[in-house]
């Protein structure tokens, strides 16, 4: 399929607005899973806008499909208890260039006109070296590369930190707790057949809760560096290093192959206050 063409945009920016309902809210505040999925979609649409495509469908020069895979993501929430049912949330996003092969977006989160957080996403184009094999993901170049402005210093620094960790021969050791989890293809994988990038945090939270994490923790900050992907049916091992207000976690596939490293910081709400309904 040849994507519908539009005029390339060297200053791509997008925004969207949502009334917060049950789909957008979680157990104790804004749903991180919903938020990151919307942010990922905005990121891909920004790339399409920059290249001059009407659809976020990408291919390399020989027509093979490409995916804008995330290298590193960063979420900051000032007050996860602030958003409430019925309020309006806006995401405003801008695309940037990081070196010659990566693209990054900065997305600001507003609730009722107040800035409550920020999401930073860094991606590169990848494809499969072997059809249907998620272990064969390799970087590839698209037919046309977006050339937005050079990234601001904080986004470039995030990308550099992620690249250094990905290139390190030894990943951080996680010795406090370790559990195994089997991702479900129907809920944890995306339409490209890849373990979806928000699923790494969802699986980590599921294992954390099952092994002693509290039920009322709300995310304040989460940085994720992605190293690889998993096949449907493969069990993952998630190890933790606990910290006073959060944890480090390493997700590994069969043979202890590192897939992602997550740094998470949480807030614990006052049980006497319901942050969702007020």
C-alpha positions in Angstrom: 0.0 0.0 0.0 1.3 3.4 -0.9 0.5 6.0 1.8 -1.6 9.0 0.8 0.7 12.0 0.3 0.5 15.4 1.8 2.9 18.3 2.0 5.9 17.7 4.3 6.0 19.8 7.4 9.3 20.9 8.9 7.7 22.2 12.1 5.3 19.3 13.0 3.0 19.8 15.9 -0.3 18.2 16.9 -2.8 18.3 19.8 -5.8 16.5 20.9 -8.5 16.9 23.6 -10.3 14.3 25.7 -13.0 14.4 28.4 -11.8 12.1 31.1 -14.1 9.1 31.5 -13.7 5.5 32.7 -11.5 4.6 29.7 -9.0 7.4 30.5 -8.9 7.0 34.3 -7.4 4.3 36.4 -7.8 2.9 39.9 -6.3 5.9 41.6 -6.1 8.6 39.0 -5.1 9.1 35.4 -4.5 5.8 33.5 -0.9 5.6 32.5 -1.6 2.9 29.9 -4.2 5.1 28.2 -2.0 8.2 28.3 1.1 6.5 26.9 -1.0 4.8 24.1 -2.4 8.3 23.1 1.1 9.8 23.3 2.5 7.0 21.1 -0.2 7.6 18.5 0.5 11.3 18.5 4.2 10.6 18.0 3.6 8.4 15.0 1.2 10.9 13.5 3.8 13.7 14.0 6.3 11.7 12.0 3.8 11.1 9.2 3.0 14.8 9.2 6.7 15.7 9.0 7.3 13.3 6.1 4.2 14.4 4.2 2.0 11.3 4.7 -1.7 11.3 5.6 -1.4 7.9 7.4 1.2 6.8 9.9 2.2 3.8 7.8 5.9 3.6 6.9 8.1 1.6 4.5 11.7 1.5 3.5 12.9 2.0 -0.1 12.2 -1.6 -1.2 8.6 -1.4 0.2 9.2 -3.5 3.3 7.2 -2.3 6.4 8.9 -0.1 8.9 7.9 0.7 12.5 8.7 3.8 14.6 10.0 1.8 17.5 10.7 3.6 20.8 14.2 3.7 22.1 13.4 5.5 25.4 10.3 7.0 26.9 9.9 9.4 29.9 6.8 10.3 31.8 6.5 13.0 34.5 3.2 13.7 36.4 3.1 16.6 38.8 0.0 15.4 40.6 -1.5 12.1 39.5 -4.5 12.7 41.8 -5.4 16.0 40.1 -7.3 14.7 37.0 -10.9 13.8 37.8 -13.8 12.2 36.0 -15.5 14.7 33.6 -12.5 17.1 33.4 -10.9 17.9 30.1 -7.3 16.8 29.2 -5.3 18.2 26.4 -2.1 16.8 24.9 0.1 19.1 22.8 3.0 17.6 20.9 6.0 18.8 18.9 8.5 16.7 16.9 12.2 17.1 16.9 15.2 15.6 15.2 17.9 13.8 17.3 21.0 13.2 15.2 20.6 11.5 11.8 18.4 8.6 12.6 16.2 9.3 15.6 13.1 11.4 16.2 11.8 12.7 19.5 8.5 14.3 20.6 7.8 16.4 23.7 4.2 16.2 24.7 2.7 18.5 27.4 -0.3 17.3 29.5 -2.9 19.9 30.4 -6.0 19.3 32.6 -8.6 22.1 32.8 -5.9 24.4 31.3 -3.3 23.6 33.9 0.0 21.9 33.0 0.2 18.7 35.0 3.0 16.7 33.3 5.2 16.0 30.3 6.0 13.0 28.1 9.2 12.6 26.1 9.4 9.9 23.5 12.4 8.9 21.3 12.1 6.6 18.4 14.0 5.1 15.5 12.8 3.2 12.4 13.1 -0.6 12.6 12.1 -3.6 10.6 12.3 -7.4 10.9 15.4 -9.2 9.5 13.3 -12.4 9.3 9.5 -12.3 8.7 7.5 -12.8 11.9 10.6 -12.9 14.2 10.6 -10.2 16.8 14.2 -11.2 17.8 15.4 -10.1 14.4 14.4 -6.4 14.8 17.0 -4.2 13.1 17.2 -0.4 12.3 16.3 0.6 8.8 15.8 3.8 6.9 12.4 5.0 5.6 11.8 6.1 2.0 11.8 9.7 3.3 13.2 10.9 6.5 11.6 13.7 8.5 13.9 16.7 9.1 12.3 18.7 11.9 14.4 21.1 14.0 17.2 19.8 16.2 16.0 18.6 19.6 16.2 20.8 22.7 19.0 19.9 25.2 16.8 17.9 27.7 15.3 15.6 24.9 18.8 15.1 23.4 20.2 14.2 26.9 17.4 11.7 27.5 18.2 10.0 24.1 21.9 9.9 24.9 21.3 8.4 28.4 19.1 5.7 26.8 21.7 5.0 24.0 24.5 4.6 26.6 22.5 2.1 28.7 21.5 0.2 25.5 25.1 -0.1 24.4 26.4 -1.1 27.9 27.6 -4.7 27.8 26.3 -5.3 31.4 22.8 -4.2 32.3 22.0 -3.2 35.9 21.6 -6.1 38.3 18.2 -6.5 40.0 18.5 -8.6 43.2 15.7 -7.7 45.5 12.9 -9.6 43.8 12.4 -11.6 40.6 9.3 -13.0 39.0 8.2 -14.6 35.7 5.2 -13.4 33.7 3.7 -14.6 30.4 2.4 -11.7 28.2 -1.0 -12.2 26.6 -1.0 -11.6 22.8 -4.6 -10.3 22.9 -3.8 -7.5 25.4 0.0 -7.0 25.4 1.0 -7.0 21.7 0.1 -4.5 19.1 -1.1 -4.7 15.5 2.5 -5.1 14.2 2.9 -8.3 16.3 5.3 -6.6 18.7 5.1 -6.4 22.5 3.6 -2.9 22.8 5.8 -0.3 24.4 3.3 0.6 27.3 3.0 -3.2 28.0 6.5 -3.2 29.5 5.3 -0.9 32.3 2.0 -2.7 32.7 3.7 -6.1 33.1 6.2 -4.7 35.5 3.4 -3.2 37.6 1.5 -6.5 37.6 4.5 -8.4 38.8 5.4 -5.7 41.3 1.9 -5.8 42.8 1.9 -9.6 42.9 5.2 -9.7 44.8 4.4 -7.1 47.4 3.9 -3.7 45.8 1.1 -1.6 47.4 -2.2 -1.2 45.6 -2.5 2.6 46.0 0.7 3.8 44.4 0.4 6.3 41.7 3.1 7.0 39.1 5.0 10.2 39.4 7.9 9.4 37.0 8.8 6.5 34.8 11.8 6.3 32.4 12.0 3.2 30.1 14.9 2.2 27.9 14.0 -0.5 25.3 16.6 -3.0 24.1 14.6 -5.6 22.2 11.2 -7.3 21.8 9.6 -10.7 22.6 7.7 -13.3 20.7 4.1 -14.2 21.6 4.3 -17.2 23.9 7.7 -16.3 25.5 7.8 -15.9 29.3 9.6 -12.8 30.6 11.6 -12.5 33.8 11.3 -9.2 35.7 13.8 -8.4 38.4 13.6 -5.5 40.8 15.9 -3.3 42.9 13.7 -1.6 45.5 14.1 2.1 46.4 12.3 4.2 49.0 9.8 5.8 46.6 10.0 3.4 43.7 12.2 0.8 42.0 14.4 -0.1 39.1 13.3 -3.1 37.0 14.9 -5.1 34.3 12.7 -7.1 31.9 14.5 -10.0 30.2 13.4 -12.7 27.7 14.5 -16.3 27.3 18.2 -16.8 28.0 18.3 -13.6 30.1 18.2 -11.5 27.0 17.6 -7.9 28.2 14.5 -6.3 26.7 13.9 -3.1 28.8 15.0 -1.3 31.9 12.5 0.8 33.9 13.1 3.5 36.6 9.8 4.2 38.4 8.9 6.7 41.2 5.5 6.6 42.9 3.3 8.6 45.2 1.0 7.0 47.8 -2.3 8.9 48.2 -4.0 9.6 51.5 -6.6 6.8 51.9 -9.0 9.3 53.3 -9.2 11.2 49.9 -10.5 9.7 46.7 -8.3 11.3 43.9 -10.6 10.1 41.2 -14.0 11.4 42.3 -12.8 14.0 44.8 
